[in-house]
Amino acid sequence: MQEKVLHYLWKYRLFDACAMATSDGQQLTVYSSGTHNTVKGGPDFLNAHIKIGDTHWYGNIELHLKSSDWLLHQHQKDSKYESVILHVVWEEDQFVFNRQGNPLPSLVLMNSVPSKILEYIENFSSSAEVIACKGSLSAVPELKRKMFLDSIIVNRIERKKNILKSDFIRLNKNWDHLTLLAIAKVLGLQHNSDSFERLIGSLPMDIVYKNNDQEIILEALLFGQAGFLDEVYEDKYPAVLKENYAFLQKKYDLTSMHFSQWQWFRIRPASFPSLRIAQLSGFLLKRNNFFSDLTKINTIKDFYAYFDFPLSKYWENHYHFDCLVAKGKHELSHEIVDKIIINALVPLLFLRAELNSETALKEKALSFLQDLKSENNKIINQWRNAGIVAENAHDSQALIELYNELCSQKKCLNCAIGHSIFKNAKEYAGTI
């Protein structure tokens, strides 16, 4: 038995409440188990309401695995524990007293918790499966699953929003600069997200705006700042870019990144940072106030149209400088635009909603996720194998959050789905 499990059992009253009594035989009724004290020092649960015998008690609850832990922790000498009205323990190995020397009423849970609940908790925590409840998911009510996923996706978006909020302050509260940063990080995917963040951070928006009316000048600015033009190439095009960047660098006193900061290993050509920078240049060409434009879009179809722009002629048959390939479509795919909507625009709308009190933007952002098709990756495949199918991006984002933040860390006690299984353990059929 772990103390966190004991806290969980008390918090959700996962014990036999019938004929409940204190260890000295007095009838006990629990009206409120109290508020779990996860921040302050002192008793584990605050403001509980119980009845012992004929007397109602209002106060705090302290929990220990053994009753002697009360003495081990010196609570009998601590004024913070004077308001404890009940000592909840797994086993009672010693009678204890409060600071005034009065016997402390205790509730022993060892023989009051259904063995099936303990069996589930133990097996889930030690399961080799990342989704420990895989065999029991079908028995959890669909409405409960849906409500929990609805709440957990908001947690995911809020976390992304808070990162953007810090960036917003760092970028002098410039919405276009923040939007550009968020989009660029998505284009960088896992390998080059940090490098794109450094690139965008090195580009003041006033410089971008002053130089985004000519394709070759804009690409010179971006590739120069990225450190690509410090390399030696055979093609004429990068040489032209290098010449233009030399002028821009001197004019604006710019400091470029080093080429070595970009990752290439195990990256498909379609995701090469060189092509992504070219796509970012295409997005910026002759565009100002693009955050405002994006907030006015109401359909996924219109997002696809907004991100459908041509690249410069050189990139029609190149993934990188000096790397000639067959001519093809190197513009942003719908799959990448979906990622931009999910990981950049939705958190941006949440941030705007918070800072400008435009709550309707949150509903709009969530509706975009419901309109997008589900992502298809290893995590979503695992949920599918467990019998949970994501109908759209709203579902897939919630399942990814659940997998990463709870399942992979075996935090079943923090999960509403796990709680549903534990609470109704006697009713679920099958083995774990």
N, C-alpha and C positions, 0 to 999 in steps of 0.2 A: 504493500500500500504506500502511495506517495501522498504528501500533504496536499498537492494541487488537486489530486483526485478526491480527497476528502472534502476540500473546499467545493468542488464541483457537485458532489453528492448532496452537500448541505444546501448550496445555492439553489439547486433545482429540486430539492426534496425528493431525491431518488432513493427513498428508503420506505420501509413499511410504517406508515403513519398511524395504523390502527393499534389501539391499546399501547400507545407510546407512553413511556414513563422514564423518569430520571433514575439514576442508578440506585437511589435509596427508596425507590418504589412509589414516588409521587406521580400522579397522572400529569402528562405534559401535552399541551396543544400548541402548535406553531401556527400563528396567524400570518406572520411575516418573517422571513428568514433574514431580513435586513439588506442593506446595500453593501456589496462586496467592496472592501477597502483595499484598492490596488495602488493607492498613491500615498496616503498619509501613514505615519507610524501609528502604532496602537492596535486595538482589536481588529480581527479579520473582517467582521461584518458589523455595520453600524445601524442604529435605529431599528432594531428588531422588535417584534411584538409576540410574546408568548404568554401562556397561562400555565402556572404550576399549581396543581391543586385547585383552589378557588380564587387564586390571586393572579391578576394580570400584571405582567412585567413589561416595561419598555426600556430598552437599553441595547447594549452591544453583546456580540457573541465572539468568543475566542475558540479556535480549533487547534487541536494537536493530535498527533498519532498516538501518543501515550499521555495519560493525565499527568505523569511526573514531569513532562516537558514544561508545565506551568512553573514548577519550581526551578527547573534547569535554566529557564529564561528569566528567572527572578521577577516574574510578573506580580508576585505577592507583595513586592516592595515598590512597584511602579504605580504612580497616581493615575496614569492613562488607563489603567485596567480596573479602576474602582467601579466603573459603570457596567462591567461585564455581568450579565444576568444568567448566562448559561455557558458551560464549558462542554463543547462537543468534541468527543474523542473517538478514536477507533477502538482503543482498548483502555480500560482503567486499571492501572497497576498501582495506584496510590491515591488516597483521598487528599484533596488539596483545599486550601483556604484562601480567602481574599485578604486584602490589605488590613481590614478591620478584624481579621481572625475568625470570620464566620465561614462555615462550610460552603463551598461553591457548588451549586447544583450542576450535575453533569448528565450528558446524554451519550450513551455508548452505542456506536453504529455497527460494530462488528457483526452482530447477529441480526441486524435489521435491514441490510441491503440485499436484494435478490441476487443470487449467485450469477444469474444470466447477465445482469448488468456488468458485474465485475469481469465476467468472462469476455464480454464484448470489448470493454475498455482495455483489458490486458492484451487480447488478440489484435486489436487495432493498432496499439502502440508498438507491437513487435512484428507486425506484418511485413513481409518482404515486398508486398504490393504497395506502390505509391498511393494508389486509391484504395485505402485499407477496407473501406466499406463496400467494395465492388460487389460482393455477393449479397448484399442486403439492400442495395439502392432501390430495387423494384418495389420494396415494401414501404418506402417513404412516400407519403402523399404528394402527388404532383404539385398541388397548390403550395405546400410548404417548401418544396424545392424551388418553385418559381419565385416565391416571395424572398427567399434567401438569396437567390441569384440576382434578383432585382436590387437588393441592398448591397451586395458585394461588388457589383459592377460600378456603383456610385463610388465606393471606396477606391476602386482602381482609378477611376477618372479623377477623383479628388487628389490622389497622390501625384498623378501626372500634372494636374493643375498647379499644385503647390511648387513643383519644380519650375514650372513656367513662371510662376509668381516671383520667384527669386531672380530668374533671368530677366523678367520685366523691369525690375528695379535696377539691375545691373546695366541694362540697355537703355537707361534714362526714360523708361516708360514709353518707348516708341513701339506702337503696335505692329507696324510693318516690319521692323527689325526683329521683333519677337516671332512674328509669323514666319519670316524667312529662316530664322534659326530653327524653329520647330520642323519646318518642311525639310530643311537640309539634313537634320539629324535622322529623319526617316529615310531619306535617300541614302544615307551612309550605312543603313542597316546596322547589324551588330558590330561589324569589323571597323567601320570608319565613322561611326556616329561622333565620337570624340574629336576626330580630325575635322569633320565638318563644323562642329561647334567652334573650334579654334579659328577656322577660316572665316565664318560669319562674324565672329567676335572681333576680327581684325579689320572689318569693313564698315566704317561709319556709313549710315544710310544716306547722308547728304552727298558723299562721294559716289555712291551707287547711283543715286538719282541723276547726278550731273553727267554720268557716263553710260547711261543705259539706253541712249537713243541710237547708238551705232553698234551693230553686232560684234564687229572685230575688236572695238575698244572695250566693250563689256567683257568679252572672253579674255582679252589680255589682262584685264584687272583681276578677274577671278583666278585664272590659271597662274598668273604671276604671284598673287598673294598665297596661293596654295603651294608654291615652291616648284611647280612643274617646269617652269621656264629656265630654271638653273641647270637643267639637264641638257645634253647635246643630242640633237635630232638631225636626221637627214632631210626630212620634208621641209618645204619652204614655208608652210603655214605656221608652224611653231616659231620659226625665225621672225616672221612678221609680227606675231604676238609678242615675242620677246622685245623687239624694237619698240613697240608701243608701250609695253609695260615699263621699260626703262624710263620713258618720259613721265608716265603716271607716278611711278615710285618716287622720282625726284620731286615732282610737282607737289605731291601730297605727303612727302616724308613717310612713306610706308615701309613697314618691316614685314617681310614675307616669311611664311613657314618654311620648314625644311622638307624636301621631298621624301625623306626617310620616315616621316610621320604618317605616311599613308600605307595601309595594308593591302596586299595583293594576293597573299597566300590563300588558296582554296576559295577564291572568289570567281564566279562565272564572269565571262567577258561583259555580259549585259549589265553587271553590277560593278564594273570597274569604276574606281573613283574619277577617272578622267571623263568617262561618258556621263557620269552623274553630275559632274561640274558643268559639262556642256548643256545638260538638261536644265540645270539650275539657271544657267545663263539665258537659255531660251525662255524660261519662266519670267525672268526679270526684264527682258527686252521690251522697252517702251511701256513698262507698267509701273504706275505709281498708285499708292493708296490701295494696295491689293488686299489688305485685311478688311477694309470696308467693303470691297467687292465680294469677298468670300462670305461675309456675314449676311449678305443679301440673297445668297443662293438658297433655294428651297428644295431642290431635288438632286438625287444622285446623278441623273442624266446631265443636269446643268454643271455639276462638278466635273464630270468627264469632259464636257465641252470646254470648260475654263482651263483645264490642264492639257488640252489638245493644242499644242503649238509646235511649229516646225523647229528643227535644229539647224544650225549653220551647215552649209553644203559639205564642208569637210567631214562632218560627223555622220553623213549619210552612209559612208563606207569605211568608217574607222571606229574602233573602241578605245584606241589610245594613239598617241602620236607615233608615226612611222609604222603602224600596224594596219595595213590595208586588208579589208575583208569585203565579201560580196555585199553589194548594196542591199539594204534592208530597212525595216522600220525600227529606228532607234529612239523614237519618242517614248514618253512615259506610258506604260501599259495600264490598263484598268486595275490590275492587281496592285500596282504601286500606288495609284491614286486612292484605292481603297485603304491602303496602309496610311496614307497621308491623312485621310478623313478620320480614321480611327485614332491614330496616335498623335496627330498634330491639331487638326481643326476642332475635334470634339473637346479636348482639354482647353483649347483657346476659348471656345464659346463658354465653357464653364467659368473660366477666369473672368471673361468679360461680364458674365452674368453676376458674378460676385462683386466685382469692383464698381459696376454701374447699376446695380440693383435691377438687372433685366432678367428676371427669373424665367421668362418665356424662352430665353436662349438655351436653358438647360433642357427643357422639353424638346426643343428643336434638335439639339445635339443627340439626345437619346433616340429620337425618331430616325435620324440618319443611320444609327447603328442597327435599328430594326429593319431598315430598308436595304441594308447591305447584306450580301450573302455571307454565310459563315466562313471563317478562315479554315484552312485545311493544313494541319500540321501534326506533329507527333503527339502533342498533348490532346488535341481534339480527337485524334484517332483512339487514344486510350479511353477517353470518355465514351466514345462510340462503342468500343468493345465492352464497356461496363454497362451499356444499355441506355446511355444518355446522349441524345442526338441534338446538336446545336442547329437550330432552324435559321439563325441569322447571326450577324456580327455581334449583336447585343448578347446573345447566348454564348457565343464562342469566347468573347472577352471575359464574361463572368466566369466561365469554366476555366480559362487560363489563370485568372486571378485566384480562384479556389484551389487549383492544383499547385500553384507556386507558393501561395502565402499560407495555406493550411495543410493540404494533403502531403506535399513533399516534406513538410516539417513535422508531420504526425501530430498536428494540433487539432485532433478530433474533438477535444473538449471545448474548443472555441468555435465549433462548427454547428450550425443549426440542424444540418442533415444528420451529423453524428448524434446530436442531442435527441433528435427524434427517434433514432434507433435505440439509444440507451434507455430513453424514457419508456419506450414500448417494447423492451427487450423480451418480455414474456410472450408477446403476441406474434413475434416474427418467426416464421418457419425456416427450416433449413439450417445448415451448419455454417460456421464462419470459415 
